[in-house]
Amino acid sequence: MMPSLLRDHPLKGMTRAEVVNLLGQPTITDTKTQMVYVLGNDGSYTPIDNEWLLIDLDGQARVTAFHQSVD
């Protein structure tokens, strides 16, 4: 899912409002990352962890970086 999302909608440079319009409201967490989305289980044989999309914003609320994480 993520490869097609990033191919069709490059996140870097998008505003926070554009990301919310595309993906919905982010998950509320206590992380330092400014926007967090739960992507679901990590896809392993015995799924224990979730996969996350973490998005950082700059002072103008534009995406500066993003990455996937398993936790």
Backbone torsions as a table, in degrees:
resi	resn	phi	psi	omega
1	MET	NA	-44.6	-176.8
2	MET	-61.8	-43.1	179.7
3	PRO	-57.8	-42.3	-179.5
4	SER	-71.3	-35.4	176.4
5	LEU	-60.7	-48.8	-177.3
6	LEU	-70.5	-29.6	177.1
7	ARG	-68.9	-43.1	-175.8
8	ASP	-86.1	-24.2	-176.4
9	HIS	-139.9	80.3	178.2
10	PRO	-58.8	122.8	-174.6
11	LEU	-77.1	-36.3	-175.1
12	LYS	-58.8	126.0	-179.2
13	GLY	95.8	-15.6	178.3
14	MET	-69.7	153.3	175.2
15	THR	-81.9	163.5	177.2
16	ARG	-57.9	-42.6	-179.8
17	ALA	-61.7	-39.6	178.4
18	GLU	-65.5	-40.2	178.4
19	VAL	-64.9	-45.4	179.1
20	VAL	-62.3	-39.7	177.4
21	ASN	-62.5	-36.5	-178.8
22	LEU	-79.4	-44.8	-170.9
23	LEU	-111.0	-9.6	-175.3
24	GLY	90.1	-178.8	-179.2
25	GLN	-66.8	139.0	178.7
26	PRO	-72.2	162.1	176.2
27	THR	-71.9	136.9	177.9
28	ILE	-81.1	123.0	179.7
29	THR	-139.4	177.0	177.1
30	ASP	-105.4	20.8	179.5
31	THR	-79.2	165.2	177.8
32	LYS	-79.1	-17.8	177.2
33	THR	-68.0	141.3	-172.3
34	GLN	-79.7	-26.7	177.1
35	MET	-136.0	133.1	-178.1
36	VAL	-133.0	133.0	176.3
37	TYR	-126.8	131.0	175.2
38	VAL	-82.4	124.3	-178.5
39	LEU	-94.5	-12.7	-179.8
40	GLY	117.6	-169.2	-178.1
41	ASN	-66.4	161.5	-171.7
42	ASP	-75.9	-2.0	175.6
43	GLY	82.5	6.8	179.1
44	SER	-77.7	171.7	-178.9
45	TYR	-59.5	-41.8	175.9
46	THR	-118.9	84.4	-174.2
47	PRO	-65.1	113.8	178.0
48	ILE	-113.0	-37.5	-175.4
49	ASP	-100.1	158.4	173.8
50	ASN	-99.2	155.0	173.3
51	GLU	-101.2	139.6	-174.9
52	TRP	-126.0	149.8	168.7
53	LEU	-107.9	118.8	-178.2
54	LEU	-109.4	127.8	-174.8
55	ILE	-125.4	126.9	176.0
56	ASP	-102.2	141.7	-179.9
57	LEU	-118.1	152.9	175.1
58	ASP	-92.1	-171.0	-178.4
59	GLY	-64.7	-22.0	177.2
60	GLN	-96.1	15.0	179.3
61	ALA	60.9	38.9	174.1
62	ARG	-110.6	145.2	-179.1
63	VAL	-66.7	125.1	176.8
64	THR	-105.6	-28.9	-179.1
65	ALA	-159.5	158.2	175.7
66	PHE	-156.9	153.7	174.7
67	HIS	-159.8	160.8	176.4
68	GLN	-94.8	146.1	-179.9
69	SER	-140.2	149.2	174.4
70	VAL	-114.3	128.6	-179.0
71	ASP	-145.7	NA	NA
